[in-house]
Amino acid sequence: MTNPLLEPWTAPFGLPPFDRIADDDFAPAFEAALTEARDNISAIAADPAAPDFANTIEALELAEERLDRVAGAFYNLAGSDANPAREALQRELAPKMAKFSSEVMMNRTLYERVRNVWEQREQLSLTPEQLRVLDLYHQMFVRAGAELDGGPAERFRAIKERLASLGTDFGQKVLAEERDWSMDLAEPDLEGLPEFLVEGLAAAAAERGREGWTLTLSRSLIVPFLELSPRRELRQRAYEAWTARGSNGNSNDTRAIVAETLKLRQERAELLGYPSYAAYKLEPEMAHTPERVQELLSRVWTPARAKAEADAEALTQLLHEDGLNGRLEPWDWRFYAARLRKAEHDLDEAALKPYLQLDHMVEAAFETAGRLFGLQFKPLDVPLYHADARAWEVTRDGRHMAVFIGDYFARPSKRSGAWCSAFRSQRKLGGEVRPIVVNVCNFAKPAKGQPALLSYDDARTLFHEFGHALHQMLSDVTYGFVSGTSVARDFVELPSQLYEHWLEVPEVLERHARHYRTGEPMPKEMLERLLAAQNFDQGFATVEYLASALVDLAFHEGPAPADPMAKQAEVLAEIGMPHAIRMRHATPHFSHVFAGEGYASGYYSYMWSEVMDADAFDAFREAGDPFDPEIARRLELNILSAGGSRDPAEEYTAFRGRMPGVEALLRGRGLDDAA
């Protein structure tokens, strides 16, 4: 029997053979790929030739090629279409993959070769990209424990394996919490809900084999329900279920995982000589130190909290006008904010959504990329991993650039949120390899035969993730190690958040925001009201985000807290968290931070990048043209195509001529005049 994962992939553009892969193929494919990778690594370490860039660094770049291919297929499927077999293999693989990583990074002979090349780097006539790759490889080995010996080295390995298992367990428990909760609604419970939401609730019920209407924890259902349902008791029940994920005292409770994770992260940082995990984690980022992160977050917190408190007074007044005494509660905020937006800007989701059809917003993202970067998108009829996924070939001037896959609808097998990933990243080493990129979202799936309608927030999410995709698709580097989104964590959100700004360009909405039934463009006065309301409720949005970022930083900045939930409460009390707003991601379901280490001590990254994205879009404003070709060319050359081939501050300065201050961010959020 042949294993399609191990054979040459002959599908168009080198796509994984989705129509031939069975779940049983993954485990043996990983075993074979790991064995091959170990053999390749051993050969590099044992090479009798003197170490140089080609036989050490470039050899390492290609040593795990088959493993990368198998892992790319598996982990993308595990995140977007989980099932019991994939979840079981994920749990089994977590410590195995961590052990393999330690074998490579803590192979003293291999590390000595890397260090030898690094120490003679000035004499090797390397290109700037090669020097950058060499620096990053050396840094990676050191930070992964390559210089540890004896007991500390063994402990470091054990911690790494345990953390990998804990991260996998956390993510699966949160997914189970989201998958298991639902609230069936009777017809009276639909009071005040617009047609699009009722249809979404019916589709969710049908997906679960039920009659009637079902509310789930999918953001594209629960947020409009919280905004639009006048039934306060139902809003409270739904909101508390949404925010209690991971803390229900059942088999999916994650709080013990959080405590152990924080303790192990602190211990690992100390083994490497750092005073805290935050000091360790932030060293290679743009921020470099926890103090610089704290400075940024504190500067924004003060005006954001003042704005939120002022907004809370207005919302409380509306609550009292409804005859409800007492305080504004978290399950009230979105409902009364939607009412206030309707009063101030004459906008509501029911009126907007018919003009924001998914297919039209995808076209808007594509056309914007075409005008800025000359890209063209052609639908592909190829086997994919799920019936909801779609694919396009991306070309420029007739040249193949990438395959782009869009997987937009929520389903119980998909983890929450939205993300960009790649089945394959761009590189030139060993022959030109073009990327296969996927955007995964969780928009509410419409009833069969009905169009998918987005909220404006959904449309912004679509543009955000497509900005990440452009970072991958336009990558033009030699080494996969610095390809696409392989950049500092607090730089990676720059392209994605910057791309959101084009959704605010009037001519983009004028062209693509068309009524799904009549094809008529959004009325000009509605478009003007929509754009005028961009900063509505920014106090709330900024406070809920900053609270999560500040708690994340506090968890990792000092000794690991014995009781993380008590620490969370302490931080929120210290900053004066408004009563009616909660953290965007409470600790027990804070997957950015605990389902892996990507954003651990790094959730601030969105705001750090926003400082740059607000300033970067100002470059187009200053030119008087959001599609200015020269600025677009500089953006691609210095940021989108460069990946991690240069220091991110150098890349940004090459694009803009300087580093930005926080002023553009405050202005963009409407907080520049807040007390």
C-alpha positions as CSV (number, residue, x, y, z in Angstrom):
1,M,0.0,0.0,0.0
2,T,1.4,3.4,-0.9
3,N,0.9,6.5,1.2
4,P,-0.2,9.5,-0.8
5,L,1.5,11.9,1.7
6,L,4.9,10.3,1.0
7,E,4.5,10.1,-2.8
8,P,5.3,13.0,-5.1
9,W,2.4,15.4,-5.0
10,T,1.2,15.6,-8.6
11,A,-2.0,17.6,-8.0
12,P,-2.1,21.0,-9.8
13,F,0.4,23.4,-8.4
14,G,1.7,20.8,-5.9
15,L,-1.4,20.9,-3.8
16,P,-1.7,18.1,-1.2
17,P,-3.7,15.1,-2.6
18,F,-6.7,15.9,-0.5
19,D,-9.0,13.5,-2.3
20,R,-6.6,10.6,-1.6
21,I,-5.5,11.3,2.0
22,A,-7.1,9.2,4.8
23,D,-6.6,10.0,8.4
24,D,-4.8,6.6,8.8
25,D,-2.1,7.9,6.4
26,F,-0.9,10.7,8.7
27,A,0.8,8.7,11.5
28,P,3.0,6.5,9.2
29,A,3.8,9.5,7.1
30,F,5.0,11.4,10.2
31,E,7.1,8.4,11.2
32,A,8.7,8.1,7.8
33,A,9.3,11.9,7.5
34,L,10.8,12.1,11.0
35,T,13.1,9.3,10.3
36,E,14.3,10.9,7.0
37,A,14.7,14.3,8.8
38,R,16.8,12.7,11.6
39,D,19.0,11.0,9.0
40,N,19.5,14.3,7.2
41,I,20.3,16.2,10.5
42,S,22.8,13.4,11.5
43,A,24.5,13.7,8.2
44,I,24.9,17.4,8.5
45,A,26.3,17.1,12.0
46,A,28.7,14.4,11.0
47,D,29.9,16.0,7.8
48,P,33.7,15.8,7.8
49,A,34.0,19.0,5.7
50,A,34.7,22.2,7.5
51,P,31.4,23.9,8.3
52,D,30.3,26.7,5.9
53,F,27.0,28.4,5.0
54,A,26.1,25.9,2.3
55,N,26.9,22.6,4.0
56,T,25.4,23.7,7.4
57,I,22.8,26.5,7.1
58,E,21.5,25.7,3.6
59,A,21.6,22.0,4.4
60,L,19.5,22.6,7.5
61,E,17.0,24.6,5.4
62,L,16.3,21.6,3.3
63,A,16.7,18.8,5.8
64,E,13.1,18.6,7.0
65,E,11.4,19.3,3.6
66,R,9.2,16.1,3.7
67,L,8.4,16.6,7.3
68,D,7.3,20.2,6.6
69,R,5.1,19.0,3.8
70,V,3.3,16.3,5.9
71,A,3.0,18.7,8.9
72,G,1.6,21.5,6.8
73,A,-1.1,19.2,5.5
74,F,-2.0,17.7,8.9
75,Y,-1.9,20.8,11.2
76,N,-4.0,22.8,8.7
77,L,-6.6,20.1,8.7
78,A,-6.5,19.6,12.5
79,G,-7.2,23.3,13.0
80,S,-9.9,23.8,10.4
81,D,-11.7,20.4,10.3
82,A,-10.9,18.4,13.5
83,N,-12.3,15.0,14.2
84,P,-11.5,12.4,16.9
85,A,-8.8,10.7,14.9
86,R,-7.0,13.9,14.1
87,E,-7.3,15.2,17.7
88,A,-5.9,11.9,19.0
89,L,-2.9,12.1,16.7
90,Q,-2.4,15.7,17.6
91,R,-2.0,14.8,21.2
92,E,0.3,11.9,20.3
93,L,2.4,14.1,18.1
94,A,2.8,17.1,20.4
95,P,5.6,15.6,22.6
96,K,7.1,13.7,19.7
97,M,7.6,16.8,17.6
98,A,8.9,18.7,20.7
99,K,11.3,15.9,21.3
100,F,12.5,16.0,17.7
101,S,13.0,19.7,17.9
102,S,15.1,19.4,21.1
103,E,17.2,16.7,19.4
104,V,18.0,19.1,16.6
105,M,18.4,22.3,18.6
106,M,20.4,20.7,21.5
107,N,22.6,18.6,19.2
108,R,25.9,20.0,20.5
109,T,27.9,18.9,17.4
110,L,25.4,20.5,15.1
111,Y,25.3,23.6,17.1
112,E,29.1,23.9,17.1
113,R,28.9,23.9,13.3
114,V,26.3,26.6,13.3
115,R,28.4,28.7,15.8
116,N,31.5,28.1,13.8
117,V,29.9,29.5,10.6
118,W,28.4,32.4,12.6
119,E,31.7,33.4,14.2
120,Q,33.4,33.6,10.8
121,R,30.5,35.4,9.2
122,E,32.4,38.6,8.4
123,Q,34.9,36.6,6.2
124,L,32.3,34.6,4.2
125,S,31.1,37.2,1.6
126,L,27.5,36.5,2.5
127,T,24.6,38.4,1.1
128,P,22.5,40.5,3.5
129,E,19.8,37.9,3.5
130,Q,22.3,35.1,4.2
131,L,23.7,37.1,7.1
132,R,20.3,37.7,8.5
133,V,19.4,34.0,8.2
134,L,22.7,33.0,9.8
135,D,22.1,35.4,12.8
136,L,18.6,34.0,13.2
137,Y,19.7,30.4,13.1
138,H,22.4,31.0,15.7
139,Q,19.9,32.9,17.9
140,M,17.4,30.1,17.5
141,F,19.8,27.4,18.7
142,V,20.9,29.4,21.7
143,R,17.4,30.3,22.8
144,A,16.4,26.6,22.3
145,G,19.0,25.5,24.9
146,A,21.9,24.5,22.7
147,E,24.4,25.7,25.2
148,L,22.9,23.8,28.2
149,D,24.5,20.7,29.5
150,G,23.7,17.8,31.9
151,G,20.8,18.2,34.2
152,P,19.6,21.6,33.0
153,A,19.6,20.3,29.4
154,E,17.5,17.3,30.3
155,R,15.1,19.5,32.3
156,F,14.9,21.9,29.4
157,R,13.9,19.0,27.1
158,A,11.3,17.7,29.5
159,I,9.7,21.2,29.9
160,K,9.6,21.6,26.1
161,E,7.8,18.3,25.6
162,R,5.3,19.0,28.4
163,L,4.5,22.5,27.2
164,A,3.8,21.1,23.7
165,S,1.3,18.6,25.2
166,L,-0.3,21.3,27.4
167,G,-0.8,23.6,24.5
168,T,-2.5,20.9,22.4
169,D,-4.7,19.9,25.3
170,F,-5.7,23.5,25.9
171,G,-6.7,24.1,22.3
172,Q,-8.7,20.9,22.2
173,K,-10.5,21.6,25.4
174,V,-11.5,25.1,24.2
175,L,-12.8,23.6,20.9
176,A,-14.8,21.0,22.8
177,E,-16.4,23.8,25.0
178,E,-17.3,25.7,21.9
179,R,-18.6,22.6,20.1
180,D,-20.6,21.3,23.0
181,W,-22.6,24.4,24.0
182,S,-25.7,25.5,22.2
183,M,-29.0,27.1,23.1
184,D,-32.1,26.1,21.3
185,L,-34.5,29.0,20.8
186,A,-38.3,29.0,20.6
187,E,-40.2,31.3,18.2
188,P,-40.8,33.9,20.9
189,D,-37.1,34.0,21.6
190,L,-36.6,35.4,18.1
191,E,-38.2,38.7,19.1
192,G,-36.4,41.7,17.5
193,L,-34.0,39.5,15.5
194,P,-33.5,40.4,11.8
195,E,-34.0,38.0,9.0
196,F,-30.3,37.3,8.4
197,L,-29.8,36.3,12.0
198,V,-32.9,34.1,12.1
199,E,-31.7,32.3,9.0
200,G,-28.2,31.8,10.5
201,L,-29.8,30.3,13.7
202,A,-31.9,28.0,11.6
203,A,-28.8,26.9,9.6
204,A,-27.0,26.2,12.9
205,A,-29.9,24.1,14.1
206,A,-30.0,22.2,10.8
207,E,-26.2,21.6,10.9
208,R,-26.8,19.9,14.3
209,G,-29.7,17.8,13.0
210,R,-32.3,19.9,14.9
211,E,-35.5,21.7,14.0
212,G,-36.0,25.3,14.7
213,W,-33.2,27.7,15.7
214,T,-30.0,27.2,17.7
215,L,-27.5,29.7,19.0
216,T,-23.9,28.6,19.2
217,L,-20.7,30.2,20.4
218,S,-19.7,31.0,16.8
219,R,-18.8,34.7,16.9
220,S,-20.8,35.4,13.8
221,L,-23.9,34.3,15.6
222,I,-23.4,35.2,19.2
223,V,-22.2,38.8,18.6
224,P,-25.2,39.9,16.5
225,F,-27.5,38.1,19.0
226,L,-26.0,40.1,21.8
227,E,-26.4,43.2,19.8
228,L,-29.9,42.7,18.6
229,S,-31.9,40.5,21.1
230,P,-34.1,42.5,23.5
231,R,-34.4,39.4,25.7
232,R,-32.0,40.4,28.5
233,E,-32.2,37.0,30.2
234,L,-31.2,35.2,27.0
235,R,-28.4,37.7,26.3
236,Q,-27.0,37.0,29.8
237,R,-27.2,33.3,29.4
238,A,-25.4,33.4,26.1
239,Y,-22.8,35.9,27.2
240,E,-21.9,34.0,30.3
241,A,-21.6,30.8,28.4
242,W,-19.3,32.5,25.8
243,T,-17.1,34.0,28.5
244,A,-17.0,31.0,30.7
245,R,-15.4,28.7,28.1
246,G,-12.7,26.6,29.8
247,S,-13.8,27.5,33.4
248,N,-16.9,25.3,33.9
249,G,-15.4,22.8,36.3
250,N,-15.9,20.0,33.8
251,S,-13.5,17.7,31.9
252,N,-12.7,20.7,29.6
253,D,-11.7,23.1,32.3
254,T,-8.3,24.6,31.4
255,R,-7.3,26.5,34.5
256,A,-4.9,23.8,35.8
257,I,-3.3,23.8,32.3
258,V,-2.8,27.5,32.5
259,A,-1.1,27.4,35.9
260,E,1.2,24.6,34.9
261,T,2.0,26.3,31.6
262,L,3.0,29.6,33.3
263,K,5.2,27.8,35.9
264,L,7.0,25.8,33.2
265,R,7.6,28.8,31.0
266,Q,9.1,30.7,33.9
267,E,11.4,27.8,34.8
268,R,12.5,27.4,31.2
269,A,13.4,31.1,31.0
270,E,15.4,30.9,34.2
271,L,17.3,27.9,32.8
272,L,18.4,30.2,29.9
273,G,19.4,32.9,32.3
274,Y,16.4,35.3,31.9
275,P,14.7,36.9,34.9
276,S,11.2,36.2,33.4
277,Y,9.5,34.5,30.5
278,A,8.5,37.9,29.1
279,A,12.2,39.0,29.1
280,Y,13.0,35.8,27.2
281,K,10.2,36.0,24.8
282,L,10.5,39.7,23.9
283,E,14.2,39.8,23.4
284,P,14.1,39.1,19.6
285,E,10.9,41.1,19.0
286,M,10.7,44.7,18.0
287,A,9.7,45.8,21.5
288,H,12.7,43.9,23.0
289,T,11.7,44.5,26.7
290,P,8.5,44.2,28.8
291,E,9.0,47.7,29.9
292,R,8.6,49.1,26.4
293,V,5.4,47.1,25.9
294,Q,4.0,48.3,29.2
295,E,4.8,51.9,28.2
296,L,2.8,51.6,25.0
297,L,-0.2,49.8,26.5
298,S,-0.3,52.3,29.4
299,R,-0.2,55.2,27.1
300,V,-3.2,54.0,25.2
301,W,-5.1,52.6,28.3
302,T,-5.7,56.0,29.9
303,P,-7.6,57.7,27.0
304,A,-9.3,54.4,26.1
305,R,-10.7,53.9,29.6
306,A,-11.8,57.5,29.8
307,K,-13.7,57.0,26.5
308,A,-15.3,53.8,27.6
309,E,-16.4,55.2,30.9
310,A,-18.1,58.1,29.1
311,D,-19.8,55.7,26.7
312,A,-20.9,53.6,29.7
313,E,-22.8,56.6,31.1
314,A,-24.7,57.0,27.8
315,L,-25.5,53.3,27.6
316,T,-26.7,53.2,31.2
317,Q,-29.1,56.1,30.4
318,L,-30.6,53.9,27.7
319,L,-30.9,51.0,30.1
320,H,-32.8,53.1,32.6
321,E,-35.0,54.5,29.9
322,D,-36.1,50.8,29.3
323,G,-37.3,50.7,32.9
324,L,-34.3,48.6,34.1
325,N,-32.7,49.8,37.2
326,G,-29.2,49.0,38.4
327,R,-25.9,48.8,36.6
328,L,-25.1,48.3,33.0
329,E,-23.9,44.7,32.7
330,P,-21.5,43.1,30.2
331,W,-24.4,41.4,28.4
332,D,-26.0,44.8,28.0
333,W,-23.1,46.7,26.3
334,R,-23.4,45.5,22.8
335,F,-27.2,45.7,22.8
336,Y,-27.3,49.3,23.9
337,A,-24.3,50.3,21.9
338,A,-26.1,49.0,18.7
339,R,-29.1,51.1,19.7
340,L,-26.9,54.2,20.3
341,R,-25.2,53.7,17.0
342,K,-28.6,53.5,15.3
343,A,-29.5,56.8,17.0
344,E,-26.3,58.6,16.3
345,H,-25.5,57.3,12.8
346,D,-28.7,55.7,11.7
347,L,-26.9,52.4,11.2
348,D,-27.8,48.8,12.2
349,E,-26.6,45.4,11.1
350,A,-29.9,44.5,9.5
351,A,-29.6,47.4,7.1
352,L,-25.9,46.9,6.4
353,K,-25.6,43.2,5.9
354,P,-27.6,42.9,2.6
355,Y,-24.8,45.1,1.1
356,L,-21.9,43.0,2.4
357,Q,-22.2,39.7,0.6
358,L,-19.3,37.4,1.2
359,D,-18.5,36.9,-2.5
360,H,-18.6,40.6,-3.1
361,M,-16.2,41.2,-0.2
362,V,-13.8,38.5,-1.5
363,E,-13.9,40.3,-4.9
364,A,-13.2,43.6,-3.1
365,A,-10.1,42.1,-1.5
366,F,-9.0,40.7,-4.8
367,E,-9.5,43.8,-6.8
368,T,-7.7,45.9,-4.2
369,A,-4.7,43.6,-4.4
370,G,-4.9,43.9,-8.2
371,R,-4.9,47.7,-8.1
372,L,-2.1,47.8,-5.6
373,F,0.2,45.0,-6.7
374,G,-1.0,43.8,-10.1
375,L,-2.3,40.4,-8.9
376,Q,-5.1,38.5,-10.6
377,F,-7.2,35.7,-9.2
378,K,-8.6,32.8,-11.2
379,P,-11.0,30.2,-9.6
380,L,-9.6,26.7,-9.5
381,D,-11.6,23.4,-9.7
382,V,-9.4,21.2,-7.6
383,P,-10.0,18.7,-4.7
384,L,-9.8,20.5,-1.4
385,Y,-10.1,19.3,2.2
386,H,-13.6,20.4,2.8
387,A,-16.6,21.2,0.6
388,D,-16.8,24.8,2.0
389,A,-13.2,25.6,0.9
390,R,-12.5,27.4,-2.4
391,A,-9.3,27.9,-4.3
392,W,-7.9,30.5,-6.8
393,E,-4.7,30.7,-8.8
394,V,-2.9,34.0,-8.2
395,T,-0.9,35.4,-11.1
396,R,0.9,38.6,-12.1
397,D,1.7,39.4,-15.7
398,G,1.0,35.8,-16.5
399,R,3.4,34.4,-13.9
400,H,2.1,32.0,-11.3
401,M,2.5,33.6,-7.8
402,A,0.5,31.4,-5.4
403,V,-2.6,29.3,-4.8
404,F,-5.0,31.0,-2.4
405,I,-7.6,28.9,-0.5
406,G,-10.5,30.6,1.3
407,D,-12.4,28.6,4.0
408,Y,-14.9,31.0,5.4
409,F,-17.7,29.3,7.2
410,A,-18.0,28.2,10.9
411,R,-18.5,24.6,11.7
412,P,-18.2,22.5,14.9
413,S,-15.0,20.9,13.7
414,K,-13.2,24.3,13.3
415,R,-11.5,26.1,16.1
416,S,-12.8,29.6,16.7
417,G,-11.3,32.8,15.4
418,A,-9.7,33.6,12.0
419,W,-6.2,32.9,10.8
420,C,-3.9,32.7,7.8
421,S,-1.7,29.7,7.3
422,A,0.2,28.0,4.5
423,F,0.4,24.5,3.2
424,R,3.6,25.6,1.6
425,S,5.7,28.8,1.9
426,Q,7.8,30.6,-0.8
427,R,11.5,30.0,-1.2
428,K,14.1,29.9,-4.0
429,L,16.7,27.6,-2.4
430,G,16.7,24.3,-4.2
431,G,14.4,25.6,-7.0
432,E,11.6,28.2,-7.0
433,V,8.7,27.2,-4.7
434,R,5.6,29.3,-4.7
435,P,3.2,29.4,-1.7
436,I,-0.1,27.7,-1.1
437,V,-1.9,30.0,1.4
438,V,-5.2,29.6,3.2
439,N,-7.4,32.0,5.0
440,V,-9.7,30.4,7.6
441,C,-12.7,32.3,9.1
442,N,-15.8,31.5,11.1
443,F,-18.6,33.4,9.3
444,A,-22.1,32.2,9.9
445,K,-23.0,29.7,7.1
446,P,-26.3,30.6,5.4
447,A,-29.2,28.3,4.7
448,K,-28.8,26.2,1.6
449,G,-29.3,28.3,-1.5
450,Q,-29.0,31.6,0.4
451,P,-26.0,34.0,0.0
452,A,-23.6,34.6,2.9
453,L,-24.0,38.1,4.4
454,L,-21.3,39.6,6.5
455,S,-21.3,42.2,9.3
456,Y,-18.9,45.1,8.7
457,D,-16.7,43.5,11.4
458,D,-16.7,40.2,9.4
459,A,-15.7,42.1,6.3
460,R,-12.8,43.7,8.2
461,T,-11.7,40.3,9.4
462,L,-11.7,39.1,5.8
463,F,-9.5,42.0,4.7
464,H,-7.2,41.4,7.8
465,E,-6.6,37.8,7.0
466,F,-6.1,38.6,3.3
467,G,-3.4,41.0,4.3
468,H,-1.5,38.1,5.9
469,A,-2.1,36.1,2.8
470,L,-0.5,38.9,0.7
471,H,2.5,38.8,2.9
472,Q,2.9,35.1,1.9
473,M,1.9,35.4,-1.7
474,L,4.3,38.3,-2.5
475,S,7.2,36.9,-0.6
476,D,10.4,36.9,-2.7
477,V,13.3,35.5,-0.6
478,T,15.8,32.7,-1.1
479,Y,15.4,31.0,2.3
480,G,12.1,29.6,3.6
481,F,13.3,30.4,7.2
482,V,12.5,34.1,6.5
483,S,9.7,33.7,4.0
484,G,6.4,35.5,4.2
485,T,5.0,35.9,7.7
486,S,8.2,34.5,9.3
487,V,8.9,37.8,11.0
488,A,8.9,39.2,14.5
489,R,5.6,38.6,16.2
490,D,5.0,42.3,16.8
491,F,5.7,43.0,13.1
492,V,3.6,40.2,11.6
493,E,0.3,42.1,12.1
494,L,1.4,45.1,10.2
495,P,0.4,43.8,6.7
496,S,-2.9,42.4,7.9
497,Q,-4.0,45.5,9.9
498,L,-2.8,47.8,7.1
499,Y,-4.9,46.0,4.6
500,E,-8.0,46.6,6.7
501,H,-7.7,50.3,5.8
502,W,-8.7,49.7,2.2
503,L,-12.1,48.5,3.3
504,E,-12.6,52.1,4.5
505,V,-11.8,53.6,1.1
506,P,-15.1,54.9,-0.3
507,E,-14.5,53.7,-3.8
508,V,-14.0,50.1,-2.7
509,L,-17.3,50.0,-1.0
510,E,-19.0,52.0,-3.7
511,R,-18.0,49.3,-6.2
512,H,-18.5,46.1,-4.1
513,A,-21.0,46.9,-1.4
514,R,-24.1,46.0,-3.4
515,H,-27.4,44.6,-2.3
516,Y,-27.4,40.9,-2.7
517,R,-30.9,40.8,-4.2
518,T,-31.1,44.0,-6.3
519,G,-27.4,44.5,-7.1
520,E,-27.9,48.2,-6.2
521,P,-24.9,49.9,-4.6
522,M,-25.0,50.9,-1.0
523,P,-26.9,54.2,-0.9
524,K,-24.4,57.1,-0.7
525,E,-25.8,58.4,2.5
526,M,-25.6,55.0,4.2
527,L,-22.0,54.7,3.0
528,E,-21.2,58.1,4.4
529,R,-22.8,57.1,7.7
530,L,-20.9,53.9,7.8
531,L,-17.6,55.6,7.3
532,A,-18.4,58.3,9.8
533,A,-19.1,55.7,12.4
534,Q,-15.7,54.0,12.1
535,N,-14.6,55.0,15.6
536,F,-17.9,54.3,17.2
537,D,-17.5,52.3,20.4
538,Q,-13.7,52.4,20.1
539,G,-13.4,52.9,23.9
540,F,-15.0,49.5,24.4
541,A,-13.0,47.8,21.7
542,T,-9.7,49.2,22.9
543,V,-10.4,48.5,26.6
544,E,-11.3,44.8,26.1
545,Y,-8.3,44.3,23.9
546,L,-5.8,46.1,26.2
547,A,-7.1,44.2,29.3
548,S,-6.2,40.9,27.6
549,A,-2.8,42.2,26.6
550,L,-2.0,43.6,30.1
551,V,-3.0,40.4,31.8
552,D,-0.9,38.4,29.3
553,L,2.1,40.6,30.1
554,A,1.5,40.4,33.8
555,F,1.4,36.6,33.7
556,H,4.8,36.4,32.2
557,E,6.6,39.5,33.5
558,G,7.3,38.2,37.0
559,P,7.2,34.9,39.0
560,A,4.6,32.6,37.6
561,P,1.4,33.1,39.6
562,A,0.2,30.1,41.7
563,D,-3.4,31.1,41.0
564,P,-3.7,32.7,37.5
565,M,-7.3,33.6,38.0
566,A,-6.5,35.6,41.1
567,K,-3.7,37.3,39.2
568,Q,-6.1,38.1,36.4
569,A,-8.5,39.7,38.9
570,E,-5.7,41.6,40.5
571,V,-4.5,43.1,37.2
572,L,-8.0,44.1,36.2
573,A,-8.6,45.8,39.6
574,E,-5.2,47.7,39.3
575,I,-6.0,49.1,35.9
576,G,-9.6,50.0,36.9
577,M,-11.4,47.7,34.4
578,P,-14.9,49.1,33.7
579,H,-17.6,47.0,35.3
580,A,-19.5,46.4,32.0
581,I,-16.5,45.4,29.9
582,R,-14.6,42.1,30.2
583,M,-11.4,40.9,28.7
584,R,-11.7,40.1,25.0
585,H,-10.2,36.7,25.9
586,A,-10.5,35.5,29.5
587,T,-7.6,33.4,30.6
588,P,-9.3,29.9,30.5
589,H,-10.0,30.3,26.7
590,F,-7.1,32.6,25.8
591,S,-5.9,30.4,22.9
592,H,-3.5,33.0,21.5
593,V,-1.5,32.6,24.7
594,F,-2.1,29.1,25.9
595,A,-2.8,26.9,22.9
596,G,0.8,27.2,21.9
597,E,3.4,30.0,22.5
598,G,2.9,32.2,19.4
599,Y,1.4,35.1,21.2
600,A,2.5,34.2,24.8
601,S,3.7,37.5,26.3
602,G,3.0,38.9,22.9
603,Y,-0.7,39.6,22.6
604,Y,0.3,43.3,22.7
605,S,1.6,42.7,19.1
606,Y,-1.6,43.8,17.5
607,M,-1.3,47.2,19.0
608,W,2.5,47.5,18.4
609,S,1.8,46.7,14.7
610,E,-1.1,49.2,14.7
611,V,1.3,52.0,15.6
612,M,2.9,51.2,12.3
613,D,-0.1,50.4,10.2
614,A,-1.8,53.7,11.1
615,D,1.3,55.5,10.1
616,A,1.8,53.4,6.9
617,F,-1.6,54.1,5.6
618,D,-1.0,57.8,6.2
619,A,1.7,57.5,3.5
620,F,-1.2,56.8,1.0
621,R,-3.3,59.6,2.5
622,E,-0.4,62.1,2.2
623,A,-0.1,61.1,-1.5
624,G,-3.8,61.8,-2.0
625,D,-4.4,58.4,-3.5
626,P,-5.1,55.1,-1.6
627,F,-3.7,53.3,-4.7
628,D,-0.7,55.4,-5.3
629,P,1.6,53.1,-7.4
630,E,4.9,54.3,-6.1
631,I,3.9,53.9,-2.4
632,A,2.4,50.5,-3.2
633,R,5.7,49.5,-4.9
634,R,7.7,50.6,-1.8
635,L,5.3,48.7,0.4
636,E,5.8,45.5,-1.5
637,L,9.6,45.9,-2.0
638,N,10.4,46.8,1.6
639,I,7.8,44.8,3.6
640,L,5.6,42.4,1.8
641,S,8.2,40.7,-0.4
642,A,11.0,41.0,2.1
643,G,9.6,38.7,4.8
644,G,12.1,38.4,7.6
645,S,15.1,38.9,5.4
646,R,15.9,42.1,7.2
647,D,15.4,43.6,10.7
648,P,11.8,44.8,10.8
649,A,12.7,48.3,11.9
650,E,15.0,48.5,8.9
651,E,12.2,47.3,6.6
652,Y,9.7,49.8,8.0
653,T,12.2,52.7,7.9
654,A,13.1,51.8,4.3
655,F,9.4,52.1,3.4
656,R,8.4,55.2,5.4
657,G,11.7,56.9,6.0
658,R,11.4,56.8,9.8
659,M,9.8,54.9,12.6
660,P,6.3,56.1,13.8
661,G,5.0,57.4,17.0
662,V,1.8,56.4,18.7
663,E,-0.1,59.6,17.6
664,A,-1.5,58.0,14.3
665,L,-2.9,55.1,16.3
666,L,-4.7,57.3,18.8
667,R,-6.0,59.5,16.0
668,G,-7.2,56.4,14.1
669,R,-9.1,55.1,17.1
670,G,-10.6,58.5,17.9
671,L,-8.7,58.6,21.2
672,D,-6.5,61.5,20.6
673,D,-8.8,63.9,22.3
674,A,-9.9,61.5,25.1
675,A,-9.2,62.6,28.6
